[in-house]
Amino acid sequence: MVLKIRLARFGKRNAPFYNIVVAQARSARNSKPLEVLGTYDPIPKPPAFGEGKPIKDIKLDTARAKYWLGVGAQPSDPAWRLLSMIGLLEPKYHIQKMQQIAQQQKEAAEARIVAEDR
């Protein structure tokens, strides 16, 4: 039984609201999950005192999320992003790391070109 941590969409048209759920990988997006871990509201809400950036609301039971990750549940890409924002997972893509790898590949390609010319 392959388990996924993923988002189940609720809400109205143009006003999405997501439950963060654990479900079997082969089940439909909005089918009954094994467990609801939390919620995610992607529409930014103004801050409480009117200062600062708008806030996207993420509520998550971190203890249960750690449990399901420990059991072997695989998060989907959007769920991975949310879990990395909270600090449970390492971010999937580090922009600086990606740029560093691209720079190394570019230097290696230039070195090969110089070596072929000799």
Secondary structure, DSSP 8 states (H G I E B T S, - for coil): --EEEEEEEEEETTEEEEEEEEEETTS-TTS--SEEEEEEEEEEE--TTS-S--EEEEEE-HHHHHHHHHHT-EE-HHHHHHHHHHTSS--S--HHHHHHHHHHHHHHHHHHHHHHH-
